Amino acid sequence: MKQAAQVGLVDEMVLLDGDAHEAVALADIVLPGYSSSAFDAALRQKPVICVTDGDRPYPIDISAIVDAPRARSADEIATIIN
C-alpha cells in the first residue's frame, strides 16, 4: 500500500483476505506476482498486469501466455493503468 500511496493509487486499491478465485472475480484489474491467478483472470477476461521484482523470472512466461504487460514498480503499474 505504501508504494500505491506514492503514485496516488491507494484510493483505488482493495486488499482482500481469503479465496483468490473470489478476489479475481471481484477485481477490476488483477496484479499477480508469480501466481497462477493470472490464468483465472484471463479466463474471466479481466485485465492483468504481471508484477515482478525484476530479479527472478516467472517459471513460465505467464505475461506472454495471458498477453499481459509486466511491471516492476508501483510507478510502472500506474503508467500502465493510466
Secondary structure, DSSP 8 states (H G I E B T S, - for coil): -HHHHHTT-GGG-----S-HHHHHHH-SSB--SS-THHHHHHHTT--B-EE--SSS--SS-HHHHTT--EESSHHHHHHHH-
